[in-house]
Amino acid sequence: MRRTVSTRLELEIREHAEIALQIAVAAGLRVDEVLDIRLDGAPVAVREVSGAHGGRAHVLEAAPGRLAVVYSATVVGHASPAACGEDERLVYLRPSRYAESDRMAEVARRQFGGIVDAETVLAAVSSWVGGEIGYEAGSSLPTHGAVDTLLGGRGVCRDFAHLVVALLRARDVPARVASVYAPGLQPMDFHAVAEALVNGAWRVADATLLAPRSSLVRIATGRDAADTAFLTVIGGTVDLVGIEVGAVVEGDLPTDDPRELVSLG
């Protein structure tokens, strides 16, 4: 499968800031890519920092001015499935900032207490969240977690992913969040999905059903959206004034059967 992805960001730097971007395709794929960052038209020095699960952050210092970020990549094939170490398994069983599995324990017990194996738990949780939560753009705040989503009954992709992850962890299934490029997504944007460890392999779940899972391209992976944010500002003041995300596949979009186990490639 051949996929083409892109990001354009326009930032107004009001005070000197350190900026970390997570927009590049994760390592492990055959990628032909270009990253161009300019401040008021002049190139800016960038350093690449390796992250978890192949993630790559691009970090830069920016003085006041207009910062333009352009990234594009062509991805061919799929990455090999990564192994999961014991330390990693333990990390993704614990509660986190936006996936408060400790607060979801009773809900998870009531809804999924009779289910034992991880594959069935994953299917049941993803289906239940997709049926209980309504997708509504602009319906949540960046500070909302899984509990907020459950109580509010609506959210966007990150909210669906956080709720799925929290419920899975509450049923002792290791789970994490991945930010992805998602061909077929409408409206186009960065997308967030959940991954669960099933029989030693990470399997992707997208309770929104907004894009075929086999076409997704991994960007960043972590405990929740705090680890996968596309833009992090350290010091200073920065306004995001423009964003454009693109993702397409060569040929027709693949079909997606929610009942099938799929690994994010």
C-alpha positions in Angstrom: 0.0 0.0 0.0 1.3 3.4 -1.0 0.1 6.4 1.2 0.9 10.1 0.9 0.5 12.3 4.0 1.2 16.0 4.7 0.9 18.7 7.3 1.1 22.5 7.0 1.2 24.6 10.1 1.3 28.4 10.6 2.3 29.7 14.0 2.6 33.2 15.3 5.5 33.3 17.8 4.8 36.2 20.2 7.6 35.4 22.7 10.7 33.3 22.2 9.8 29.7 22.6 11.0 26.1 22.3 8.7 24.1 20.1 8.4 20.4 19.7 6.5 19.0 16.7 5.2 15.4 16.4 4.0 15.4 12.8 6.6 13.1 11.1 5.8 9.5 10.2 7.1 7.1 12.8 10.3 5.2 12.1 10.1 1.7 10.8 8.4 2.5 7.5 9.8 3.0 4.0 9.4 6.8 3.8 10.4 9.5 1.4 9.8 12.7 3.3 10.5 16.5 3.3 10.3 18.8 6.4 10.7 22.5 5.8 10.5 25.0 8.7 10.9 28.8 8.2 10.6 31.8 10.4 9.6 34.9 8.4 10.9 33.1 5.3 14.3 32.1 6.8 15.2 28.4 7.4 15.2 27.3 11.1 17.6 24.8 12.6 15.8 21.7 13.8 17.0 18.7 15.8 15.2 15.3 15.7 14.6 13.5 19.0 13.7 9.8 18.9 10.7 8.8 21.0 8.8 5.7 22.0 7.7 3.1 19.5 9.4 4.9 16.6 8.0 8.3 17.2 10.1 11.3 16.2 9.9 14.8 17.6 11.4 17.8 15.8 12.5 20.4 18.2 13.4 24.0 17.5 14.0 27.4 19.0 11.9 30.2 17.6 12.1 34.0 18.0 9.1 36.2 17.6 7.7 36.1 14.1 5.6 33.9 11.7 6.7 30.3 11.7 5.7 28.1 8.7 6.0 24.3 8.9 5.6 22.1 5.8 5.9 18.3 6.0 5.1 15.7 3.4 5.9 12.0 3.1 5.2 9.1 0.9 4.9 5.8 2.8 5.2 2.4 1.1 4.3 -0.9 2.6 3.7 -1.6 6.3 6.0 -1.6 9.4 6.9 -4.9 11.1 4.9 -5.5 14.3 6.9 -4.4 17.4 7.5 -6.7 20.3 6.1 -5.7 23.7 8.4 -5.9 26.7 7.3 -6.5 30.3 8.1 -3.0 31.4 6.0 -1.6 28.5 3.1 -3.9 29.3 3.1 -2.6 32.9 3.2 1.1 31.8 0.1 0.6 29.6 -1.9 -1.1 32.4 -1.6 1.9 34.6 -4.0 4.9 34.8 -2.8 8.1 33.0 -3.8 11.8 32.8 -6.6 11.4 30.2 -7.3 7.6 30.5 -8.3 7.3 34.2 -8.8 3.6 34.3 -8.8 3.6 38.1 -12.0 5.8 38.0 -13.5 3.6 35.3 -13.2 0.3 37.2 -16.8 -0.1 38.3 -18.2 0.9 34.8 -15.9 -1.6 33.2 -16.8 -4.3 35.7 -20.6 -3.8 35.1 -20.3 -3.7 31.3 -17.6 -6.2 30.6 -17.1 -8.2 33.8 -18.2 -11.5 32.2 -15.6 -11.3 29.4 -12.2 -13.0 30.0 -10.0 -13.0 26.9 -8.4 -9.8 25.6 -9.6 -10.1 22.0 -13.3 -10.3 23.1 -12.8 -7.5 25.6 -11.3 -5.3 22.8 -14.2 -6.0 20.5 -16.8 -5.4 23.2 -15.3 -2.2 24.5 -14.8 -0.6 21.1 -18.4 -1.5 20.0 -19.8 -0.2 23.3 -18.0 3.1 23.1 -19.0 3.6 19.5 -22.6 3.1 20.4 -22.6 5.1 23.7 -20.6 8.2 22.6 -21.7 10.6 19.8 -19.0 12.1 17.6 -19.4 15.9 17.6 -16.7 18.3 16.5 -15.8 20.9 19.1 -17.8 19.2 21.8 -14.9 18.7 24.2 -11.9 20.6 25.7 -8.2 19.6 25.4 -8.3 18.9 29.2 -11.1 16.4 29.0 -10.4 12.8 29.9 -12.2 9.5 29.6 -14.5 10.2 32.6 -15.6 13.6 31.1 -16.3 11.8 27.8 -18.4 9.1 29.4 -20.4 11.7 31.4 -20.9 14.0 28.5 -21.8 11.3 26.0 -20.0 13.0 23.1 -16.5 13.9 21.9 -14.0 13.8 19.1 -11.5 11.1 18.1 -9.1 11.6 21.1 -12.0 11.3 23.5 -13.2 8.0 21.9 -9.6 6.7 22.1 -9.1 7.8 25.7 -12.4 6.1 26.8 -11.5 2.9 25.0 -8.1 2.8 26.5 -9.3 3.5 30.0 -11.9 0.8 29.9 -9.4 -1.7 28.5 -6.9 -1.0 31.2 -9.7 -1.3 33.8 -10.2 -4.8 32.5 -6.5 -5.6 32.7 -5.8 -5.3 29.0 -2.7 -3.1 28.2 -3.8 -0.2 26.0 -2.3 3.0 24.6 -3.1 5.9 22.3 -1.6 6.5 18.8 -1.8 9.6 16.7 -2.1 8.8 13.0 -2.6 10.1 9.5 -5.9 8.7 8.4 -6.7 8.4 4.7 -10.5 8.6 4.2 -11.1 10.7 7.3 -13.7 13.4 6.9 -13.1 16.2 7.7 -9.4 15.6 7.3 -7.2 16.2 10.4 -4.8 14.4 12.7 -6.6 11.3 14.1 -6.3 9.4 17.4 -6.9 5.7 17.9 -6.5 3.1 20.6 -4.2 0.1 20.6 -4.6 -3.0 22.8 -2.2 -5.8 23.5 -3.9 -9.0 22.3 -2.0 -12.3 22.4 1.4 -10.5 22.3 0.5 -8.2 19.4 -0.7 -4.6 19.4 -4.1 -4.3 17.7 -5.8 -1.1 16.7 -9.3 -0.1 17.7 -11.1 3.0 16.3 -14.5 3.3 17.9 -15.4 6.3 15.6 -15.2 4.0 12.5 -14.2 7.1 10.5 -11.3 5.7 8.6 -10.1 2.2 7.5 -7.6 0.9 10.1 -5.3 -0.7 7.5 -4.6 2.6 5.9 -3.6 4.5 9.0 0.0 5.8 9.4 1.5 6.0 12.8 2.9 9.3 14.0 3.3 9.1 17.8 2.4 6.6 20.5 2.0 6.9 24.3 -0.2 6.7 27.4 -2.6 9.3 26.1 -2.8 12.6 24.2 -0.3 14.2 26.6 2.3 11.9 24.9 1.1 12.3 21.3 0.4 16.0 20.9 1.4 17.3 17.5 2.5 20.7 19.0 4.2 21.3 22.4 5.3 24.8 23.4 7.9 25.2 26.1 8.2 28.8 27.4 7.1 31.8 25.4 3.7 32.4 23.7 2.7 30.8 20.5 -0.6 31.0 18.6 -1.7 28.3 16.0 -3.2 30.4 13.2 -3.4 27.8 10.5 -3.4 24.0 10.1 -3.9 21.7 7.1 -3.5 17.9 7.2 -3.7 15.6 4.2 -3.7 11.8 3.8 -4.5 9.6 0.8 -3.9 6.1 -0.5 -3.0 5.1 -4.0 -6.1 3.6 -5.6 -9.3 2.8 -3.6 -9.5 2.9 0.1 -9.5 -0.5 1.7 -12.6 -1.9 3.4 -12.6 -2.3 7.1 -14.4 -5.1 9.1 -14.5 -4.0 12.7 -14.6 -7.6 13.8 -11.1 -8.3 12.4 -7.9 -7.8 14.3 -5.7 -5.2 12.6 -2.2 -4.0 13.5 -1.3 -0.4 12.9 1.3 -0.2 10.1 
